[in-house]
Amino acid sequence: MEKRFIFIVMLAMFLAIFAVPKFAVPVDASTANATSTIALASASTAKSQPLKYGVWLPFWNAQDGAQDVSLNLDKLNEVSPFSYEIGTGGKIVDDAKIDNGSWAGWFSAAHALNVKIIPTIAWFDTTPMYNLLSSAKTRQAQEDAIAKLAKTQKFDGIDIDYENKTYAMKPYYSLFIEGLSDRLHAQKETLTCTIMPRSPAVDIWGANPPTPLPYSEDYTVLNKYCDELRVMAYDQGTVDLTMDAEKGSSTLYSPIADPDWVSRVLANMLKSLDPKKVMLGIPTYGYEYQVSWKNGVTTYQEVRSFTYQEAMDRADLVGVTPIRDNADELSYTYQTSTYVSGIPAVLTAYVSSTKPQMLSPITTLPNNATNTMFVSFSDAQAALDKIDLAKKYGLRGVMFFKADGELDPATWDDIQ
């Protein structure tokens, strides 16, 4: 305990002297077949094991996040700086400036506490991703570059977070994961794969899902070659038709991660994935929506993302108190005279429903207020719900997205 305290003090001193620069980037969202030989634990039979805890540390709020993590580092098993991206020509871009050595002292102190450093490499550009991965030459060159980065920086492993993949990319992404796994394992480093949540097909497409299902991730390959599988069980919104019908037919409902939805996702995914490799992603943020209702349809237009603190500050500003909603998250509504125009179609959703009720009493209304805003966000209680689910399903652990210095402070008390 004394050793942990000393190193936490060292980390705080390091951050005070060598403050990592802040980065300002937009944070708005645009955020498989099973084999019979795989032995999987079910929710009813999984043995209770101590959970592992980890956080993603975002480069756009690195200083505040690192300070918060430092004070709670003794509770964690792994930290993933959300630090690298794939840029033009497949080049690895160092957003957090790790390669200049400014993080070396922080990483060394973390290692002294047996906390693993597993940076994330993210990529979101579909067409360049397909072009690179579909070519054996460029794909293998990227595998080599990532393995070299891990070895040079003495990382414990690498987290691959390639999103917006297509069905056509599936075989090439599988080859990439296999090749990268071979390279990292040869260096005695781990491969972590961050993957999309997968609801039952009927929940997404209804009674007549497409054939074949357009999944871009082959669970047989991931289960074999990834040492850890991080499920991004968040940004639920209105994607699940079943949950929308059950919970959003008479009230505003666009949660970050309803525990009932997360449970359905896990039950579906664990048919094919080893629970002892799965880390459940837990959100620490939320969204603000511009909402309206007409002719039996509720329209949700995503305006911005909110940290926990930003959501609470907005509630104070407009004079409302967040309530615990039917997704066991915090929500509130308020009215304004400002209409946000130009919201793209990709951030707009339509849900069949009766006219929803306001979630919070409005104490004062501007005389010309006609526009309704809806805020839904995660807090410590919502996070604890997911921790309980991870224990129920016998998972490896949980990962918080994100540790940016603005999550609900009580969330740290959930880690036990």
C-alpha positions in Angstrom: 0.0 0.0 0.0 2.9 2.4 0.9 4.5 1.6 -2.5 1.3 2.4 -4.3 1.0 5.7 -2.5 4.6 6.7 -3.3 4.1 6.0 -7.0 0.8 7.8 -7.1 2.6 10.9 -5.6 5.4 10.4 -8.2 2.8 10.4 -11.0 1.2 13.6 -9.7 4.6 15.3 -9.5 5.4 14.1 -13.0 2.2 15.6 -14.4 2.7 18.8 -12.6 6.2 19.3 -14.0 5.8 17.8 -17.4 2.2 18.6 -18.2 1.0 16.9 -21.3 -0.5 19.4 -23.7 -4.2 19.6 -24.2 -5.7 18.9 -27.6 -8.9 20.3 -28.9 -10.9 18.1 -31.4 -14.6 17.6 -32.0 -16.1 14.9 -29.8 -19.4 14.7 -31.5 -20.2 11.4 -33.2 -19.8 11.6 -36.9 -18.3 8.2 -31.2 -19.3 -15.2 -36.9 -20.3 -18.2 -36.6 -19.6 -20.2 -33.4 -17.6 -23.5 -33.6 -18.8 -26.4 -31.6 -15.3 -26.9 -30.1 -15.4 -23.5 -28.2 -16.2 -23.9 -24.6 -18.2 -20.9 -23.4 -19.4 -20.0 -20.0 -23.0 -18.9 -19.7 -24.5 -16.3 -17.3 -25.7 -19.1 -15.1 -22.5 -21.2 -15.0 -19.7 -18.6 -15.2 -17.4 -18.8 -12.2 -16.8 -15.6 -10.3 -13.3 -14.2 -11.0 -11.9 -10.8 -9.9 -12.6 -8.3 -12.7 -9.9 -6.5 -14.5 -10.4 -2.8 -14.8 -9.1 -0.5 -17.5 -9.6 3.0 -19.1 -9.2 4.6 -22.4 -7.3 7.9 -21.9 -8.2 10.3 -24.8 -5.5 12.4 -26.4 -7.9 15.4 -26.8 -8.1 15.7 -23.0 -4.9 14.0 -22.1 -3.7 16.2 -19.2 -6.9 16.3 -17.2 -7.5 12.6 -17.9 -4.0 11.6 -16.9 -4.3 13.5 -13.7 -7.5 11.8 -12.8 -6.2 8.4 -13.7 -3.0 9.0 -11.7 -5.1 9.5 -8.5 -6.8 6.2 -9.1 -4.1 4.2 -10.8 -3.9 1.6 -8.0 -7.4 0.5 -8.9 -6.6 -0.3 -12.5 -5.0 -3.2 -14.4 -4.5 -1.5 -17.8 -4.5 1.9 -19.4 -5.0 2.5 -23.1 -4.0 6.0 -24.3 -6.3 6.7 -27.2 -3.3 8.1 -28.8 -2.6 6.8 -32.4 -4.5 7.0 -35.6 -3.9 5.7 -39.1 -3.4 8.6 -41.5 -2.7 9.1 -45.2 -1.0 6.2 -46.8 -1.4 4.0 -43.7 1.0 6.1 -41.7 0.7 5.8 -37.9 -0.1 9.3 -36.5 1.0 10.0 -32.9 -1.8 12.3 -31.7 -0.7 12.2 -28.0 3.0 12.9 -28.8 4.1 9.7 -27.1 7.0 9.2 -29.4 8.8 12.3 -28.2 9.3 10.8 -24.8 7.1 13.1 -22.8 5.0 10.1 -21.4 8.0 7.9 -20.5 8.0 8.8 -16.8 4.2 8.3 -16.5 4.4 4.9 -18.2 7.3 3.8 -16.0 5.5 4.7 -12.9 2.4 2.9 -14.1 4.5 -0.2 -14.9 5.9 -0.1 -11.3 2.3 -0.5 -10.1 1.8 -3.5 -12.5 -0.5 -1.5 -14.7 -0.2 -2.4 -18.4 0.1 0.2 -21.1 -1.8 -0.8 -24.2 -2.2 2.1 -26.6 -5.1 2.2 -29.0 -4.6 2.6 -32.7 -7.8 3.9 -34.3 -9.0 4.1 -37.9 -12.4 5.3 -39.2 -11.9 5.9 -42.9 -13.6 3.0 -44.8 -12.2 3.4 -48.3 -8.5 3.9 -47.4 -8.9 1.0 -44.9 -10.2 -1.3 -47.5 -7.6 -0.4 -50.0 -4.8 -1.0 -47.5 -6.1 -4.2 -46.0 -7.0 -5.8 -49.3 -3.4 -5.6 -50.5 -1.1 -8.2 -49.0 1.9 -5.8 -49.4 0.4 -2.8 -47.7 -1.4 -4.9 -45.1 1.8 -6.7 -44.0 3.7 -3.5 -44.0 1.2 -2.1 -41.5 1.5 -5.2 -39.4 5.3 -4.7 -39.4 5.0 -1.0 -38.5 2.6 -1.6 -35.6 4.8 -4.4 -34.2 7.8 -2.1 -34.5 6.0 0.7 -32.6 5.1 -1.7 -29.8 8.7 -2.9 -29.5 10.3 0.5 -29.7 8.1 2.0 -27.1 8.1 -1.1 -24.9 4.3 -1.2 -24.8 2.7 -4.2 -23.2 0.5 -4.6 -26.3 -1.6 -2.8 -28.9 -5.3 -2.2 -29.0 -6.7 -2.2 -32.6 -9.9 -0.1 -33.0 -10.7 -0.1 -36.7 -14.3 1.1 -37.2 -16.6 1.7 -40.1 -15.5 -1.6 -41.7 -17.7 -3.2 -44.4 -18.7 -6.8 -45.1 -16.3 -6.8 -48.1 -13.4 -6.1 -45.7 -14.1 -9.1 -43.5 -11.5 -11.6 -44.9 -8.8 -8.9 -45.2 -9.4 -7.7 -41.6 -9.1 -11.3 -40.5 -5.8 -11.7 -42.2 -4.6 -8.5 -40.7 -5.5 -9.6 -37.2 -3.8 -13.0 -37.7 -0.6 -11.4 -39.0 -0.5 -8.8 -36.3 -1.1 -11.3 -33.6 1.8 -13.4 -34.9 4.1 -10.4 -34.8 3.1 -9.2 -31.4 3.2 -12.6 -29.8 6.7 -13.2 -31.2 7.7 -10.1 -29.1 5.8 -11.4 -26.1 3.2 -8.6 -26.4 -0.6 -8.8 -26.4 -3.1 -8.0 -29.1 -6.3 -6.4 -27.9 -9.2 -6.0 -30.4 -11.9 -3.4 -29.8 -15.0 -4.6 -31.6 -18.6 -3.5 -32.3 -21.5 -4.6 -30.2 -23.7 -7.2 -31.9 -27.4 -7.4 -31.0 -29.6 -10.3 -32.1 -30.3 -9.8 -35.8 -34.0 -9.5 -35.2 -33.4 -6.5 -33.0 -31.6 -4.6 -35.7 -33.4 -5.7 -38.9 -36.7 -7.0 -37.7 -38.3 -10.2 -38.9 -36.4 -10.4 -42.2 -32.7 -9.8 -41.6 -30.4 -9.8 -44.7 -28.6 -12.9 -45.8 -25.8 -13.1 -45.2 -25.7 -10.8 -42.2 -23.4 -8.0 -43.2 -20.9 -8.3 -40.3 -17.3 -7.2 -40.9 -15.8 -9.1 -37.9 -15.2 -12.9 -38.0 -15.7 -14.1 -34.4 -13.9 -17.3 -35.0 -10.8 -15.4 -36.1 -11.0 -12.8 -33.3 -11.6 -15.4 -30.6 -8.4 -17.3 -31.8 -5.9 -14.5 -32.4 -7.0 -11.6 -30.0 -5.8 -11.9 -26.4 -8.5 -9.5 -25.3 -11.8 -8.4 -26.9 -13.2 -5.1 -25.9 -16.9 -4.7 -26.7 -18.0 -1.2 -27.4 -21.4 -1.7 -25.7 -22.4 2.0 -25.9 -23.9 4.5 -28.3 -27.0 2.5 -28.3 -29.3 5.4 -29.3 -32.2 4.1 -31.3 -30.5 1.2 -33.1 -32.3 -1.6 -31.4 -35.9 -2.0 -32.7 -36.9 -4.3 -29.9 -35.7 -2.0 -27.1 -37.3 1.0 -28.9 -40.7 -0.7 -29.0 -40.4 -1.9 -25.4 -39.2 1.3 -23.8 -39.5 4.2 -26.2 -43.1 4.0 -27.3 -44.4 6.7 -24.9 -41.3 8.4 -23.5 -38.0 9.8 -24.9 -35.6 6.9 -25.1 -32.1 7.2 -26.7 -29.7 5.9 -24.1 -26.0 5.5 -24.2 -26.2 1.9 -22.9 -29.4 0.5 -21.3 -28.3 -2.4 -19.1 -31.1 -4.5 -20.6 -29.6 -3.8 -24.1 -26.1 -4.6 -22.9 -27.3 -7.9 -21.5 -28.9 -8.8 -24.8 -25.7 -7.9 -26.7 -23.5 -10.0 -24.3 -25.8 -13.0 -24.4 -25.7 -12.9 -28.2 -21.9 -12.3 -28.5 -20.9 -14.9 -25.9 -22.4 -17.6 -28.1 -19.2 -17.3 -30.1 -16.7 -15.4 -27.9 -14.7 -16.6 -24.9 -16.0 -14.6 -21.9 -12.5 -14.8 -20.3 -11.2 -12.6 -23.2 -14.1 -10.1 -23.1 -13.8 -6.6 -21.6 -17.1 -4.8 -21.5 -16.8 -1.2 -22.6 -18.6 1.2 -20.3 -19.5 4.8 -21.3 -18.9 7.8 -19.1 -20.5 10.4 -21.3 -23.8 11.2 -23.0 -25.5 13.1 -25.8 -27.9 16.1 -26.3 -30.6 15.6 -28.9 -33.0 18.0 -30.5 -36.3 16.1 -30.4 -39.8 16.5 -32.0 -42.9 14.4 -32.5 -45.4 14.4 -35.4 -47.9 11.8 -36.8 -46.7 9.0 -34.5 -43.0 9.4 -35.1 -40.4 10.9 -32.7 -37.4 12.4 -34.3 -34.0 12.5 -32.6 -31.3 14.8 -33.9 -27.9 14.5 -32.2 -26.6 17.9 -31.5 -23.5 17.3 -29.4 -21.8 14.9 -27.0 -21.6 15.8 -23.3 -19.2 14.7 -20.6 -20.9 13.9 -17.3 -19.8 17.3 -15.9 -21.0 19.2 -19.0 -24.4 17.5 -18.8 -24.7 18.4 -15.1 -23.6 22.0 -15.8 -26.2 22.3 -18.5 -28.9 21.1 -16.2 -27.9 23.7 -13.6 -28.0 26.4 -16.3 -31.5 25.6 -17.5 -32.8 24.9 -14.0 -33.8 21.3 -14.2 -32.8 18.2 -12.1 -31.8 15.1 -14.0 -33.9 12.0 -13.2 -33.1 8.3 -13.3 -34.9 7.1 -16.5 -36.0 3.7 -17.7 -32.5 2.9 -19.0 -31.2 3.6 -15.5 -29.2 6.5 -16.8 -29.7 10.2 -16.1 -31.9 12.3 -18.4 -33.6 15.6 -18.6 -35.4 17.8 -21.1 -35.6 21.6 -21.5 -37.0 24.0 -24.0 -35.3 26.7 -25.9 -36.0 29.3 -28.6 -32.9 28.2 -30.5 -33.3 25.7 -33.3 -30.2 23.8 -34.5 -30.2 23.5 -38.2 -28.0 21.5 -40.6 -27.8 18.3 -38.5 -26.8 15.6 -41.0 -29.0 12.6 -41.8 -26.5 10.2 -40.2 -27.2 11.9 -36.9 -30.9 11.8 -37.2 -33.2 8.9 -36.2 -36.9 8.3 -36.4 -38.8 6.1 -33.9 -42.5 5.1 -34.1 -44.2 6.2 -30.8 -47.1 7.9 -29.2 -46.3 11.5 -28.2 -43.6 11.2 -25.5 -43.9 12.9 -22.2 -41.4 15.5 -20.9 -38.9 13.8 -18.6 -38.4 16.7 -16.2 -40.5 19.6 -15.0 -39.6 22.9 -16.6 -39.4 25.6 -14.0 -39.2 28.5 -16.4 -39.8 28.8 -20.1 -38.7 31.6 -22.4 -41.9 33.1 -23.9 -40.8 32.1 -27.4 -39.4 28.6 -26.5 -40.7 26.1 -28.9 -37.8 23.7 -29.4 -37.3 20.7 -27.1 -33.8 19.4 -26.2 -33.2 16.0 -24.6 -30.0 15.0 -22.7 -29.2 11.4 -21.8 -26.0 10.5 -20.1 -24.1 8.0 -17.9 -23.2 8.3 -14.3 -21.7 6.2 -11.6 -24.9 4.2 -11.0 -25.2 3.5 -14.7 -21.6 2.3 -14.7 -22.1 0.1 -11.7 -25.0 -1.6 -13.6 -22.5 -2.7 -16.3 -19.9 -3.8 -13.8 -22.6 -6.1 -12.3 -23.3 -7.4 -15.8 -19.7 -8.2 -16.4 -19.6 -10.2 -13.2 -22.8 -12.0 -14.0 -21.5 -13.1 -17.4 -18.1 -14.1 -16.1 -16.2 -11.6 -18.2 -12.5 -10.8 -18.1 -13.3 -7.2 -17.0 -14.5 -3.7 -18.0 -13.0 -0.7 -19.9 -14.2 2.8 -19.3 -14.6 5.1 -22.2 -13.4 7.6 -21.4 -11.2 8.8 -18.5 -11.0 12.5 -19.5 -11.2 14.1 -16.0 -14.9 14.8 -16.4 -16.6 11.5 -15.6 -18.8 11.2 -12.6 -16.2 11.1 -9.7 -18.2 8.5 -7.9 -17.4 6.1 -10.8 -14.0 5.4 -9.3 -15.7 4.1 -6.1 -17.4 1.5 -8.3 -14.1 -0.2 -9.0 -13.7 -2.9 -6.4 
